[in-house]
Amino acid sequence: MATAMLVRAIMDHVSPIFKLKNFSEVANNYPAPRSFSEQMKQLDTSLRKIADTHLHQPVRKAEVLPLAPQVDFRGALDVLLSDIVRLLQ
């Protein structure tokens, strides 16, 4: 759960680095190679929905914790962080 929540927090805070209003704009409007845009769209749609499920679900008597494959967005996150480092240098 923490992985999904932390990556979601990163997504929610990085749009000003790209000079855009929100992460959806980064995914859809940032002038970047298609491979970058596709990775950001994956984060914006798939990860956002997974994180929202865990963030907005009240505590229940029994939980099924997400397995690693459900929150494995390493590739897309690495692409995002690499571009952030490039922009901030």
PyMOL Python script that loads the backbone (N, CA, C, O; Angstrom):
from pymol import cmd

cmd.read_pdbstr("""\
ATOM      1  N   MET A   1       0.826  -1.190   0.000  1.00  0.00           N
ATOM      2  CA  MET A   1       0.000   0.000   0.000  1.00  0.00           C
ATOM      3  C   MET A   1       0.867   1.250   0.000  1.00  0.00           C
ATOM      4  O   MET A   1       0.576   2.231  -0.684  1.00  0.00           O
ATOM      5  N   ALA A   2       1.929   1.191   0.776  1.00  0.00           N
ATOM      6  CA  ALA A   2       2.799   2.363   0.881  1.00  0.00           C
ATOM      7  C   ALA A   2       3.442   2.698  -0.457  1.00  0.00           C
ATOM      8  O   ALA A   2       3.609   3.872  -0.787  1.00  0.00           O
ATOM      9  N   THR A   3       3.801   1.691  -1.221  1.00  0.00           N
ATOM     10  CA  THR A   3       4.417   1.944  -2.526  1.00  0.00           C
ATOM     11  C   THR A   3       3.467   2.731  -3.422  1.00  0.00           C
ATOM     12  O   THR A   3       3.855   3.739  -4.012  1.00  0.00           O
ATOM     13  N   ALA A   4       2.237   2.274  -3.521  1.00  0.00           N
ATOM     14  CA  ALA A   4       1.257   2.967  -4.354  1.00  0.00           C
ATOM     15  C   ALA A   4       1.029   4.387  -3.855  1.00  0.00           C
ATOM     16  O   ALA A   4       0.939   5.322  -4.651  1.00  0.00           O
ATOM     17  N   MET A   5       0.937   4.549  -2.551  1.00  0.00           N
ATOM     18  CA  MET A   5       0.681   5.871  -1.980  1.00  0.00           C
ATOM     19  C   MET A   5       1.850   6.823  -2.182  1.00  0.00           C
ATOM     20  O   MET A   5       1.647   7.999  -2.481  1.00  0.00           O
ATOM     21  N   LEU A   6       3.066   6.327  -2.021  1.00  0.00           N
ATOM     22  CA  LEU A   6       4.243   7.182  -2.197  1.00  0.00           C
ATOM     23  C   LEU A   6       4.430   7.613  -3.648  1.00  0.00           C
ATOM     24  O   LEU A   6       4.732   8.775  -3.923  1.00  0.00           O
ATOM     25  N   VAL A   7       4.250   6.677  -4.571  1.00  0.00           N
ATOM     26  CA  VAL A   7       4.387   7.050  -5.986  1.00  0.00           C
ATOM     27  C   VAL A   7       3.280   8.018  -6.364  1.00  0.00           C
ATOM     28  O   VAL A   7       3.512   8.950  -7.134  1.00  0.00           O
ATOM     29  N   ARG A   8       2.092   7.816  -5.843  1.00  0.00           N
ATOM     30  CA  ARG A   8       0.992   8.751  -6.096  1.00  0.00           C
ATOM     31  C   ARG A   8       1.337  10.136  -5.558  1.00  0.00           C
ATOM     32  O   ARG A   8       1.059  11.140  -6.213  1.00  0.00           O
ATOM     33  N   ALA A   9       1.936  10.200  -4.382  1.00  0.00           N
ATOM     34  CA  ALA A   9       2.337  11.493  -3.814  1.00  0.00           C
ATOM     35  C   ALA A   9       3.370  12.185  -4.705  1.00  0.00           C
ATOM     36  O   ALA A   9       3.305  13.396  -4.915  1.00  0.00           O
ATOM     37  N   ILE A  10       4.308  11.419  -5.218  1.00  0.00           N
ATOM     38  CA  ILE A  10       5.298  11.989  -6.143  1.00  0.00           C
ATOM     39  C   ILE A  10       4.584  12.573  -7.354  1.00  0.00           C
ATOM     40  O   ILE A  10       4.846  13.709  -7.750  1.00  0.00           O
ATOM     41  N   MET A  11       3.679  11.789  -7.941  1.00  0.00           N
ATOM     42  CA  MET A  11       2.942  12.260  -9.117  1.00  0.00           C
ATOM     43  C   MET A  11       2.179  13.551  -8.825  1.00  0.00           C
ATOM     44  O   MET A  11       2.132  14.453  -9.662  1.00  0.00           O
ATOM     45  N   ASP A  12       1.588  13.634  -7.645  1.00  0.00           N
ATOM     46  CA  ASP A  12       0.784  14.807  -7.300  1.00  0.00           C
ATOM     47  C   ASP A  12       1.619  16.065  -7.075  1.00  0.00           C
ATOM     48  O   ASP A  12       1.076  17.169  -7.063  1.00  0.00           O
ATOM     49  N   HIS A  13       2.923  15.914  -6.897  1.00  0.00           N
ATOM     50  CA  HIS A  13       3.750  17.072  -6.559  1.00  0.00           C
ATOM     51  C   HIS A  13       4.738  17.509  -7.633  1.00  0.00           C
ATOM     52  O   HIS A  13       5.365  18.556  -7.468  1.00  0.00           O
ATOM     53  N   VAL A  14       4.911  16.777  -8.706  1.00  0.00           N
ATOM     54  CA  VAL A  14       5.975  17.104  -9.653  1.00  0.00           C
ATOM     55  C   VAL A  14       5.539  17.963 -10.828  1.00  0.00           C
ATOM     56  O   VAL A  14       6.400  18.449 -11.561  1.00  0.00           O
ATOM     57  N   SER A  15       4.258  18.174 -11.043  1.00  0.00           N
ATOM     58  CA  SER A  15       3.824  18.908 -12.240  1.00  0.00           C
ATOM     59  C   SER A  15       4.437  20.309 -12.375  1.00  0.00           C
ATOM     60  O   SER A  15       4.713  20.720 -13.502  1.00  0.00           O
ATOM     61  N   PRO A  16       4.665  21.065 -11.292  1.00  0.00           N
ATOM     62  CA  PRO A  16       5.306  22.374 -11.472  1.00  0.00           C
ATOM     63  C   PRO A  16       6.713  22.294 -12.083  1.00  0.00           C
ATOM     64  O   PRO A  16       7.147  23.225 -12.762  1.00  0.00           O
ATOM     65  N   ILE A  17       7.414  21.201 -11.846  1.00  0.00           N
ATOM     66  CA  ILE A  17       8.746  21.034 -12.448  1.00  0.00           C
ATOM     67  C   ILE A  17       8.628  21.021 -13.966  1.00  0.00           C
ATOM     68  O   ILE A  17       9.526  21.486 -14.667  1.00  0.00           O
ATOM     69  N   PHE A  18       7.517  20.486 -14.474  1.00  0.00           N
ATOM     70  CA  PHE A  18       7.278  20.423 -15.915  1.00  0.00           C
ATOM     71  C   PHE A  18       6.525  21.649 -16.414  1.00  0.00           C
ATOM     72  O   PHE A  18       6.159  21.737 -17.586  1.00  0.00           O
ATOM     73  N   LYS A  19       6.298  22.605 -15.491  1.00  0.00           N
ATOM     74  CA  LYS A  19       5.570  23.840 -15.794  1.00  0.00           C
ATOM     75  C   LYS A  19       4.140  23.554 -16.257  1.00  0.00           C
ATOM     76  O   LYS A  19       3.626  24.195 -17.174  1.00  0.00           O
ATOM     77  N   LEU A  20       3.515  22.581 -15.604  1.00  0.00           N
ATOM     78  CA  LEU A  20       2.137  22.217 -15.907  1.00  0.00           C
ATOM     79  C   LEU A  20       1.330  22.181 -14.613  1.00  0.00           C
ATOM     80  O   LEU A  20       1.902  22.176 -13.523  1.00  0.00           O
ATOM     81  N   LYS A  21       0.006  22.158 -14.731  1.00  0.00           N
ATOM     82  CA  LYS A  21      -0.877  22.266 -13.566  1.00  0.00           C
ATOM     83  C   LYS A  21      -1.017  20.974 -12.780  1.00  0.00           C
ATOM     84  O   LYS A  21      -1.100  21.002 -11.553  1.00  0.00           O
ATOM     85  N   ASN A  22      -1.046  19.845 -13.469  1.00  0.00           N
ATOM     86  CA  ASN A  22      -1.240  18.570 -12.785  1.00  0.00           C
ATOM     87  C   ASN A  22      -0.573  17.442 -13.572  1.00  0.00           C
ATOM     88  O   ASN A  22      -0.093  17.644 -14.688  1.00  0.00           O
ATOM     89  N   PHE A  23      -0.552  16.261 -12.974  1.00  0.00           N
ATOM     90  CA  PHE A  23       0.164  15.160 -13.606  1.00  0.00           C
ATOM     91  C   PHE A  23      -0.522  14.678 -14.879  1.00  0.00           C
ATOM     92  O   PHE A  23       0.145  14.186 -15.789  1.00  0.00           O
ATOM     93  N   SER A  24      -1.827  14.811 -14.955  1.00  0.00           N
ATOM     94  CA  SER A  24      -2.514  14.440 -16.197  1.00  0.00           C
ATOM     95  C   SER A  24      -2.000  15.271 -17.367  1.00  0.00           C
ATOM     96  O   SER A  24      -1.880  14.765 -18.483  1.00  0.00           O
ATOM     97  N   GLU A  25      -1.699  16.532 -17.121  1.00  0.00           N
ATOM     98  CA  GLU A  25      -1.126  17.377 -18.169  1.00  0.00           C
ATOM     99  C   GLU A  25       0.284  16.920 -18.533  1.00  0.00           C
ATOM    100  O   GLU A  25       0.673  16.971 -19.699  1.00  0.00           O
ATOM    101  N   VAL A  26       1.041  16.478 -17.548  1.00  0.00           N
ATOM    102  CA  VAL A  26       2.383  15.940 -17.826  1.00  0.00           C
ATOM    103  C   VAL A  26       2.247  14.724 -18.740  1.00  0.00           C
ATOM    104  O   VAL A  26       2.977  14.588 -19.722  1.00  0.00           O
ATOM    105  N   ALA A  27       1.315  13.853 -18.409  1.00  0.00           N
ATOM    106  CA  ALA A  27       1.132  12.628 -19.191  1.00  0.00           C
ATOM    107  C   ALA A  27       0.634  12.904 -20.602  1.00  0.00           C
ATOM    108  O   ALA A  27       1.010  12.202 -21.541  1.00  0.00           O
ATOM    109  N   ASN A  28      -0.204  13.915 -20.758  1.00  0.00           N
ATOM    110  CA  ASN A  28      -0.857  14.132 -22.053  1.00  0.00           C
ATOM    111  C   ASN A  28      -0.327  15.297 -22.875  1.00  0.00           C
ATOM    112  O   ASN A  28      -0.475  15.300 -24.097  1.00  0.00           O
ATOM    113  N   ASN A  29       0.283  16.282 -22.239  1.00  0.00           N
ATOM    114  CA  ASN A  29       0.640  17.507 -22.966  1.00  0.00           C
ATOM    115  C   ASN A  29       2.115  17.872 -22.947  1.00  0.00           C
ATOM    116  O   ASN A  29       2.531  18.761 -23.690  1.00  0.00           O
ATOM    117  N   TYR A  30       2.907  17.220 -22.128  1.00  0.00           N
ATOM    118  CA  TYR A  30       4.324  17.571 -22.053  1.00  0.00           C
ATOM    119  C   TYR A  30       5.015  17.156 -23.347  1.00  0.00           C
ATOM    120  O   TYR A  30       4.896  16.007 -23.771  1.00  0.00           O
ATOM    121  N   PRO A  31       5.740  18.089 -23.980  1.00  0.00           N
ATOM    122  CA  PRO A  31       6.410  17.747 -25.242  1.00  0.00           C
ATOM    123  C   PRO A  31       7.621  16.845 -24.992  1.00  0.00           C
ATOM    124  O   PRO A  31       8.714  17.311 -24.670  1.00  0.00           O
ATOM    125  N   ALA A  32       7.395  15.578 -25.147  1.00  0.00           N
ATOM    126  CA  ALA A  32       8.446  14.587 -24.883  1.00  0.00           C
ATOM    127  C   ALA A  32       8.288  13.448 -25.887  1.00  0.00           C
ATOM    128  O   ALA A  32       7.259  13.332 -26.553  1.00  0.00           O
ATOM    129  N   PRO A  33       9.315  12.613 -25.987  1.00  0.00           N
ATOM    130  CA  PRO A  33       9.179  11.450 -26.868  1.00  0.00           C
ATOM    131  C   PRO A  33       7.983  10.588 -26.473  1.00  0.00           C
ATOM    132  O   PRO A  33       7.561  10.581 -25.317  1.00  0.00           O
ATOM    133  N   ARG A  34       7.460   9.881 -27.428  1.00  0.00           N
ATOM    134  CA  ARG A  34       6.275   9.048 -27.220  1.00  0.00           C
ATOM    135  C   ARG A  34       6.471   8.029 -26.095  1.00  0.00           C
ATOM    136  O   ARG A  34       5.541   7.741 -25.342  1.00  0.00           O
ATOM    137  N   SER A  35       7.677   7.491 -25.986  1.00  0.00           N
ATOM    138  CA  SER A  35       7.933   6.498 -24.942  1.00  0.00           C
ATOM    139  C   SER A  35       7.756   7.116 -23.551  1.00  0.00           C
ATOM    140  O   SER A  35       7.225   6.465 -22.651  1.00  0.00           O
ATOM    141  N   PHE A  36       8.195   8.360 -23.371  1.00  0.00           N
ATOM    142  CA  PHE A  36       8.007   9.057 -22.098  1.00  0.00           C
ATOM    143  C   PHE A  36       6.517   9.246 -21.821  1.00  0.00           C
ATOM    144  O   PHE A  36       6.035   8.948 -20.728  1.00  0.00           O
ATOM    145  N   SER A  37       5.811   9.734 -22.804  1.00  0.00           N
ATOM    146  CA  SER A  37       4.380   9.991 -22.638  1.00  0.00           C
ATOM    147  C   SER A  37       3.614   8.721 -22.301  1.00  0.00           C
ATOM    148  O   SER A  37       2.713   8.747 -21.464  1.00  0.00           O
ATOM    149  N   GLU A  38       3.955   7.624 -22.933  1.00  0.00           N
ATOM    150  CA  GLU A  38       3.261   6.362 -22.663  1.00  0.00           C
ATOM    151  C   GLU A  38       3.510   5.891 -21.234  1.00  0.00           C
ATOM    152  O   GLU A  38       2.601   5.382 -20.578  1.00  0.00           O
ATOM    153  N   GLN A  39       4.733   6.059 -20.754  1.00  0.00           N
ATOM    154  CA  GLN A  39       5.032   5.676 -19.370  1.00  0.00           C
ATOM    155  C   GLN A  39       4.265   6.553 -18.385  1.00  0.00           C
ATOM    156  O   GLN A  39       3.764   6.063 -17.374  1.00  0.00           O
ATOM    157  N   MET A  40       4.171   7.860 -18.682  1.00  0.00           N
ATOM    158  CA  MET A  40       3.462   8.768 -17.789  1.00  0.00           C
ATOM    159  C   MET A  40       1.960   8.486 -17.809  1.00  0.00           C
ATOM    160  O   MET A  40       1.297   8.597 -16.778  1.00  0.00           O
ATOM    161  N   LYS A  41       1.425   8.125 -18.960  1.00  0.00           N
ATOM    162  CA  LYS A  41       0.010   7.767 -19.037  1.00  0.00           C
ATOM    163  C   LYS A  41      -0.277   6.516 -18.218  1.00  0.00           C
ATOM    164  O   LYS A  41      -1.342   6.403 -17.610  1.00  0.00           O
ATOM    165  N   GLN A  42       0.664   5.576 -18.198  1.00  0.00           N
ATOM    166  CA  GLN A  42       0.500   4.375 -17.384  1.00  0.00           C
ATOM    167  C   GLN A  42       0.424   4.747 -15.902  1.00  0.00           C
ATOM    168  O   GLN A  42      -0.416   4.232 -15.164  1.00  0.00           O
ATOM    169  N   LEU A  43       1.312   5.648 -15.479  1.00  0.00           N
ATOM    170  CA  LEU A  43       1.260   6.104 -14.086  1.00  0.00           C
ATOM    171  C   LEU A  43      -0.051   6.836 -13.810  1.00  0.00           C
ATOM    172  O   LEU A  43      -0.693   6.618 -12.782  1.00  0.00           O
ATOM    173  N   ASP A  44      -0.436   7.701 -14.736  1.00  0.00           N
ATOM    174  CA  ASP A  44      -1.614   8.534 -14.522  1.00  0.00           C
ATOM    175  C   ASP A  44      -2.903   7.727 -14.472  1.00  0.00           C
ATOM    176  O   ASP A  44      -3.823   8.087 -13.737  1.00  0.00           O
ATOM    177  N   THR A  45      -2.985   6.666 -15.223  1.00  0.00           N
ATOM    178  CA  THR A  45      -4.228   5.892 -15.226  1.00  0.00           C
ATOM    179  C   THR A  45      -4.145   4.703 -14.273  1.00  0.00           C
ATOM    180  O   THR A  45      -4.896   4.632 -13.300  1.00  0.00           O
ATOM    181  N   SER A  46      -3.260   3.798 -14.542  1.00  0.00           N
ATOM    182  CA  SER A  46      -3.214   2.554 -13.781  1.00  0.00           C
ATOM    183  C   SER A  46      -2.794   2.766 -12.326  1.00  0.00           C
ATOM    184  O   SER A  46      -3.505   2.349 -11.412  1.00  0.00           O
ATOM    185  N   LEU A  47      -1.654   3.404 -12.105  1.00  0.00           N
ATOM    186  CA  LEU A  47      -1.196   3.586 -10.730  1.00  0.00           C
ATOM    187  C   LEU A  47      -2.162   4.454  -9.937  1.00  0.00           C
ATOM    188  O   LEU A  47      -2.439   4.169  -8.772  1.00  0.00           O
ATOM    189  N   ARG A  48      -2.671   5.501 -10.552  1.00  0.00           N
ATOM    190  CA  ARG A  48      -3.600   6.395  -9.844  1.00  0.00           C
ATOM    191  C   ARG A  48      -4.812   5.605  -9.338  1.00  0.00           C
ATOM    192  O   ARG A  48      -5.242   5.811  -8.203  1.00  0.00           O
ATOM    193  N   LYS A  49      -5.364   4.716 -10.150  1.00  0.00           N
ATOM    194  CA  LYS A  49      -6.534   3.941  -9.734  1.00  0.00           C
ATOM    195  C   LYS A  49      -6.187   2.960  -8.618  1.00  0.00           C
ATOM    196  O   LYS A  49      -6.964   2.784  -7.679  1.00  0.00           O
ATOM    197  N   ILE A  50      -5.036   2.330  -8.719  1.00  0.00           N
ATOM    198  CA  ILE A  50      -4.607   1.398  -7.670  1.00  0.00           C
ATOM    199  C   ILE A  50      -4.388   2.154  -6.366  1.00  0.00           C
ATOM    200  O   ILE A  50      -4.844   1.715  -5.310  1.00  0.00           O
ATOM    201  N   ALA A  51      -3.699   3.280  -6.431  1.00  0.00           N
ATOM    202  CA  ALA A  51      -3.445   4.074  -5.224  1.00  0.00           C
ATOM    203  C   ALA A  51      -4.753   4.593  -4.624  1.00  0.00           C
ATOM    204  O   ALA A  51      -4.935   4.566  -3.407  1.00  0.00           O
ATOM    205  N   ASP A  52      -5.654   5.061  -5.476  1.00  0.00           N
ATOM    206  CA  ASP A  52      -6.941   5.556  -4.979  1.00  0.00           C
ATOM    207  C   ASP A  52      -7.705   4.465  -4.235  1.00  0.00           C
ATOM    208  O   ASP A  52      -8.343   4.731  -3.217  1.00  0.00           O
ATOM    209  N   THR A  53      -7.638   3.244  -4.743  1.00  0.00           N
ATOM    210  CA  THR A  53      -8.306   2.127  -4.077  1.00  0.00           C
ATOM    211  C   THR A  53      -7.808   1.985  -2.648  1.00  0.00           C
ATOM    212  O   THR A  53      -8.603   1.808  -1.724  1.00  0.00           O
ATOM    213  N   HIS A  54      -6.504   2.062  -2.464  1.00  0.00           N
ATOM    214  CA  HIS A  54      -5.926   1.894  -1.128  1.00  0.00           C
ATOM    215  C   HIS A  54      -6.067   3.145  -0.270  1.00  0.00           C
ATOM    216  O   HIS A  54      -6.213   3.044   0.948  1.00  0.00           O
ATOM    217  N   LEU A  55      -6.025   4.313  -0.885  1.00  0.00           N
ATOM    218  CA  LEU A  55      -6.126   5.558  -0.122  1.00  0.00           C
ATOM    219  C   LEU A  55      -7.544   5.843   0.380  1.00  0.00           C
ATOM    220  O   LEU A  55      -7.719   6.404   1.461  1.00  0.00           O
ATOM    221  N   HIS A  56      -8.531   5.464  -0.389  1.00  0.00           N
ATOM    222  CA  HIS A  56      -9.904   5.863  -0.069  1.00  0.00           C
ATOM    223  C   HIS A  56     -10.756   4.740   0.520  1.00  0.00           C
ATOM    224  O   HIS A  56     -11.939   4.941   0.792  1.00  0.00           O
ATOM    225  N   GLN A  57     -10.177   3.583   0.716  1.00  0.00           N
ATOM    226  CA  GLN A  57     -10.903   2.459   1.298  1.00  0.00           C
ATOM    227  C   GLN A  57     -10.791   2.520   2.817  1.00  0.00           C
ATOM    228  O   GLN A  57      -9.681   2.477   3.347  1.00  0.00           O
ATOM    229  N   PRO A  58     -11.905   2.618   3.526  1.00  0.00           N
ATOM    230  CA  PRO A  58     -11.827   2.601   4.991  1.00  0.00           C
ATOM    231  C   PRO A  58     -11.263   1.274   5.503  1.00  0.00           C
ATOM    232  O   PRO A  58     -11.315   0.257   4.811  1.00  0.00           O
ATOM    233  N   VAL A  59     -10.735   1.301   6.700  1.00  0.00           N
ATOM    234  CA  VAL A  59     -10.190   0.096   7.321  1.00  0.00           C
ATOM    235  C   VAL A  59     -11.312  -0.927   7.474  1.00  0.00           C
ATOM    236  O   VAL A  59     -12.429  -0.605   7.878  1.00  0.00           O
ATOM    237  N   ARG A  60     -10.975  -2.165   7.137  1.00  0.00           N
ATOM    238  CA  ARG A  60     -11.949  -3.253   7.260  1.00  0.00           C
ATOM    239  C   ARG A  60     -11.393  -4.309   8.198  1.00  0.00           C
ATOM    240  O   ARG A  60     -10.210  -4.280   8.539  1.00  0.00           O
ATOM    241  N   LYS A  61     -12.239  -5.241   8.619  1.00  0.00           N
ATOM    242  CA  LYS A  61     -11.802  -6.308   9.525  1.00  0.00           C
ATOM    243  C   LYS A  61     -10.680  -7.131   8.927  1.00  0.00           C
ATOM    244  O   LYS A  61      -9.757  -7.541   9.631  1.00  0.00           O
ATOM    245  N   ALA A  62     -10.758  -7.372   7.629  1.00  0.00           N
ATOM    246  CA  ALA A  62      -9.732  -8.169   6.941  1.00  0.00           C
ATOM    247  C   ALA A  62      -9.310  -7.432   5.675  1.00  0.00           C
ATOM    248  O   ALA A  62     -10.135  -6.864   4.960  1.00  0.00           O
ATOM    249  N   GLU A  63      -8.044  -7.455   5.424  1.00  0.00           N
ATOM    250  CA  GLU A  63      -7.494  -6.804   4.236  1.00  0.00           C
ATOM    251  C   GLU A  63      -6.699  -7.818   3.424  1.00  0.00           C
ATOM    252  O   GLU A  63      -6.103  -8.747   3.969  1.00  0.00           O
ATOM    253  N   VAL A  64      -6.704  -7.625   2.145  1.00  0.00           N
ATOM    254  CA  VAL A  64      -5.817  -8.368   1.264  1.00  0.00           C
ATOM    255  C   VAL A  64      -4.808  -7.346   0.754  1.00  0.00           C
ATOM    256  O   VAL A  64      -5.145  -6.453  -0.024  1.00  0.00           O
ATOM    257  N   LEU A  65      -3.587  -7.489   1.196  1.00  0.00           N
ATOM    258  CA  LEU A  65      -2.555  -6.532   0.811  1.00  0.00           C
ATOM    259  C   LEU A  65      -2.162  -6.735  -0.642  1.00  0.00           C
ATOM    260  O   LEU A  65      -2.156  -7.863  -1.136  1.00  0.00           O
ATOM    261  N   PRO A  66      -1.833  -5.644  -1.330  1.00  0.00           N
ATOM    262  CA  PRO A  66      -1.417  -5.788  -2.723  1.00  0.00           C
ATOM    263  C   PRO A  66      -0.079  -6.518  -2.805  1.00  0.00           C
ATOM    264  O   PRO A  66       0.806  -6.315  -1.974  1.00  0.00           O
ATOM    265  N   LEU A  67       0.049  -7.349  -3.798  1.00  0.00           N
ATOM    266  CA  LEU A  67       1.323  -8.026  -4.047  1.00  0.00           C
ATOM    267  C   LEU A  67       2.196  -7.119  -4.896  1.00  0.00           C
ATOM    268  O   LEU A  67       1.711  -6.162  -5.500  1.00  0.00           O
ATOM    269  N   ALA A  68       3.462  -7.420  -4.937  1.00  0.00           N
ATOM    270  CA  ALA A  68       4.429  -6.588  -5.662  1.00  0.00           C
ATOM    271  C   ALA A  68       4.025  -6.319  -7.112  1.00  0.00           C
ATOM    272  O   ALA A  68       4.164  -5.180  -7.558  1.00  0.00           O
ATOM    273  N   PRO A  69       3.535  -7.299  -7.873  1.00  0.00           N
ATOM    274  CA  PRO A  69       3.193  -7.006  -9.269  1.00  0.00           C
ATOM    275  C   PRO A  69       2.127  -5.922  -9.428  1.00  0.00           C
ATOM    276  O   PRO A  69       2.119  -5.206 -10.429  1.00  0.00           O
ATOM    277  N   GLN A  70       1.235  -5.797  -8.455  1.00  0.00           N
ATOM    278  CA  GLN A  70       0.174  -4.794  -8.550  1.00  0.00           C
ATOM    279  C   GLN A  70       0.729  -3.377  -8.477  1.00  0.00           C
ATOM    280  O   GLN A  70       0.181  -2.466  -9.098  1.00  0.00           O
ATOM    281  N   VAL A  71       1.791  -3.188  -7.738  1.00  0.00           N
ATOM    282  CA  VAL A  71       2.338  -1.834  -7.547  1.00  0.00           C
ATOM    283  C   VAL A  71       3.726  -1.668  -8.163  1.00  0.00           C
ATOM    284  O   VAL A  71       4.455  -0.739  -7.819  1.00  0.00           O
ATOM    285  N   ASP A  72       4.079  -2.553  -9.055  1.00  0.00           N
ATOM    286  CA  ASP A  72       5.405  -2.480  -9.683  1.00  0.00           C
ATOM    287  C   ASP A  72       5.378  -1.510 -10.864  1.00  0.00           C
ATOM    288  O   ASP A  72       5.078  -1.891 -11.995  1.00  0.00           O
ATOM    289  N   PHE A  73       5.691  -0.282 -10.579  1.00  0.00           N
ATOM    290  CA  PHE A  73       5.781   0.759 -11.594  1.00  0.00           C
ATOM    291  C   PHE A  73       7.205   1.302 -11.654  1.00  0.00           C
ATOM    292  O   PHE A  73       7.424   2.477 -11.950  1.00  0.00           O
ATOM    293  N   ARG A  74       8.170   0.427 -11.370  1.00  0.00           N
ATOM    294  CA  ARG A  74       9.578   0.851 -11.323  1.00  0.00           C
ATOM    295  C   ARG A  74      10.032   1.521 -12.607  1.00  0.00           C
ATOM    296  O   ARG A  74      10.665   2.576 -12.573  1.00  0.00           O
ATOM    297  N   GLY A  75       9.709   0.913 -13.736  1.00  0.00           N
ATOM    298  CA  GLY A  75      10.170   1.458 -15.018  1.00  0.00           C
ATOM    299  C   GLY A  75       9.646   2.857 -15.263  1.00  0.00           C
ATOM    300  O   GLY A  75      10.412   3.769 -15.573  1.00  0.00           O
ATOM    301  N   ALA A  76       8.342   3.027 -15.123  1.00  0.00           N
ATOM    302  CA  ALA A  76       7.736   4.335 -15.367  1.00  0.00           C
ATOM    303  C   ALA A  76       8.222   5.367 -14.350  1.00  0.00           C
ATOM    304  O   ALA A  76       8.468   6.519 -14.707  1.00  0.00           O
ATOM    305  N   LEU A  77       8.361   4.964 -13.094  1.00  0.00           N
ATOM    306  CA  LEU A  77       8.858   5.876 -12.072  1.00  0.00           C
ATOM    307  C   LEU A  77      10.295   6.286 -12.359  1.00  0.00           C
ATOM    308  O   LEU A  77      10.656   7.448 -12.174  1.00  0.00           O
ATOM    309  N   ASP A  78      11.114   5.350 -12.806  1.00  0.00           N
ATOM    310  CA  ASP A  78      12.502   5.663 -13.148  1.00  0.00           C
ATOM    311  C   ASP A  78      12.564   6.660 -14.304  1.00  0.00           C
ATOM    312  O   ASP A  78      13.383   7.579 -14.282  1.00  0.00           O
ATOM    313  N   VAL A  79      11.715   6.489 -15.304  1.00  0.00           N
ATOM    314  CA  VAL A  79      11.667   7.435 -16.431  1.00  0.00           C
ATOM    315  C   VAL A  79      11.271   8.813 -15.932  1.00  0.00           C
ATOM    316  O   VAL A  79      11.872   9.814 -16.324  1.00  0.00           O
ATOM    317  N   LEU A  80      10.264   8.872 -15.072  1.00  0.00           N
ATOM    318  CA  LEU A  80       9.818  10.151 -14.518  1.00  0.00           C
ATOM    319  C   LEU A  80      10.920  10.827 -13.712  1.00  0.00           C
ATOM    320  O   LEU A  80      11.208  12.005 -13.923  1.00  0.00           O
ATOM    321  N   LEU A  81      11.535  10.096 -12.797  1.00  0.00           N
ATOM    322  CA  LEU A  81      12.583  10.687 -11.953  1.00  0.00           C
ATOM    323  C   LEU A  81      13.796  11.109 -12.766  1.00  0.00           C
ATOM    324  O   LEU A  81      14.425  12.120 -12.455  1.00  0.00           O
ATOM    325  N   SER A  82      14.131  10.353 -13.798  1.00  0.00           N
ATOM    326  CA  SER A  82      15.258  10.729 -14.672  1.00  0.00           C
ATOM    327  C   SER A  82      14.992  12.054 -15.354  1.00  0.00           C
ATOM    328  O   SER A  82      15.885  12.896 -15.454  1.00  0.00           O
ATOM    329  N   ASP A  83      13.773  12.245 -15.822  1.00  0.00           N
ATOM    330  CA  ASP A  83      13.462  13.511 -16.493  1.00  0.00           C
ATOM    331  C   ASP A  83      13.426  14.669 -15.497  1.00  0.00           C
ATOM    332  O   ASP A  83      13.805  15.792 -15.832  1.00  0.00           O
ATOM    333  N   ILE A  84      12.978  14.401 -14.295  1.00  0.00           N
ATOM    334  CA  ILE A  84      12.995  15.440 -13.261  1.00  0.00           C
ATOM    335  C   ILE A  84      14.427  15.864 -12.965  1.00  0.00           C
ATOM    336  O   ILE A  84      14.710  17.058 -12.865  1.00  0.00           O
ATOM    337  N   VAL A  85      15.329  14.905 -12.826  1.00  0.00           N
ATOM    338  CA  VAL A  85      16.739  15.229 -12.581  1.00  0.00           C
ATOM    339  C   VAL A  85      17.284  16.052 -13.729  1.00  0.00           C
ATOM    340  O   VAL A  85      17.990  17.035 -13.503  1.00  0.00           O
ATOM    341  N   ARG A  86      16.968  15.670 -14.961  1.00  0.00           N
ATOM    342  CA  ARG A  86      17.434  16.417 -16.137  1.00  0.00           C
ATOM    343  C   ARG A  86      16.928  17.846 -16.106  1.00  0.00           C
ATOM    344  O   ARG A  86      17.687  18.776 -16.377  1.00  0.00           O
ATOM    345  N   LEU A  87      15.666  18.034 -15.782  1.00  0.00           N
ATOM    346  CA  LEU A  87      15.080  19.377 -15.781  1.00  0.00           C
ATOM    347  C   LEU A  87      15.617  20.254 -14.659  1.00  0.00           C
ATOM    348  O   LEU A  87      15.704  21.471 -14.817  1.00  0.00           O
ATOM    349  N   LEU A  88      15.974  19.662 -13.544  1.00  0.00           N
ATOM    350  CA  LEU A  88      16.439  20.439 -12.392  1.00  0.00           C
ATOM    351  C   LEU A  88      17.938  20.739 -12.420  1.00  0.00           C
ATOM    352  O   LEU A  88      18.430  21.512 -11.598  1.00  0.00           O
ATOM    353  N   GLN A  89      18.652  20.141 -13.346  1.00  0.00           N
ATOM    354  CA  GLN A  89      20.105  20.402 -13.408  1.00  0.00           C
ATOM    355  C   GLN A  89      20.395  21.718 -14.068  1.00  0.00           C
ATOM    356  O   GLN A  89      21.558  22.097 -14.205  1.00  0.00           O
TER     357      GLN A  89
END
""", "prot")
cmd.dss("prot")
cmd.show_as("cartoon", "prot")
cmd.util.cbc("prot")
cmd.orient("prot")
